[in-house]
Amino acid sequence: MKNGQIWYDTDGNDIQAHGGCIIKHGDTYYWYGEHKGGETKVTHLVSGAEVARVDVIGVSCYSSKNLRDWKYEGLALEADKDNENSPIHTSKVLERPKVIYNEKTNKFVMWFHAERPDYSLAGVGVAVSDSPLGPFEFKFAKVPNKQDSRDMTIFKDNDGTAYLFHSANRNKTMNIARLTEDYTDVDGFYVSVLEDQEREAPALFYKDGMYYMISSGCTGWAPNAALFAICPHLLGKWKLIDNPCEGKFARQTFFGQSSYIFEAEGKFYLMLDHWKPDDLRNSGYSILPIEITDDNCLIVPWQEEWQGI
């Protein structure tokens, strides 16, 4: 599997799981992401700018035992093709789906960036399933805590409390919003971090007393230099450090953008999307190892291929 290129499932079809995440349940890994298998269209924003998008198809699910051979399991969440007022109607925008498992309720909860075609909503959507394969039942879309939400991820802390990390204040701030015990809504508490830093595409993990976050700058589809931030307390003052990438085109994050960080066999890996705004369907993927130095710095070295585990 060549990093930076489109990947293929066990049937030889292109993997459609953009902006997604990989989680492990039992002995199986599940990869969720945006199915962008439709025509790339140009939509005008409220600001007058243009953005590429694909009509909502749904959220794909793939399964694997080794993180290399991916079986397509179908759409875990399907677009609503009938109700034009539905936040997941084909005419809307669904981005960056993240799935988290709740041990107390035995439910799988999906969060995603929910948008209108002109990106004027800046909200989140929530869906729930009894199985990692779905089908996920769509619950609602909202603006969390009356704060705009664009690029986002979900993070579960060591005590089981889960949080929504989302770019807010027109991408100038990163908000950390605590979720309810069943993970299906925000509970009203949130803090703002990295204020006026204009970061998006957050991806997080915790290791040996330190929280780490990799994010990207706000340059639309154009690649930029990733930065990592650290904090000994999840809700404390996060400190931006530097670009963790090493290798050719490191200053452009290898022409990719952070999507998610997952753990496999005690090691952490960064997922990247390599967006092609003129042909979103064929946007590529990378999975790269994360190294942690003794002084809590991150290194993400470029590798030509992903071999799995």
Secondary structure, DSSP 8 states (H G I E B T S, - for coil): -BTTB--B-TTS-B---EEEEEEEETTEEEEEEE---S-EEEEE-TTS-EEEEE---EEEEEEESSSSS-EEEEEEEE-BSS-TTSTTBTTSEEEEEEEEEETTTTEEEEEEEEE-TTS---EEEEEEESSTT---EEEEEE-GGG----SEEEEE-TTS-EEEEEEETTTTEEEEEEE-TTSSSEEEEEEEESTTS-EEEEEEEEETTEEEEEEEES-TTS----EEEEESSTTS--EEEE--EESTTGGGGGG-EEEEEEEETTEEEEEEEE--TT-GGG-EEEEEE-EE-TTS-EEEE--SB----
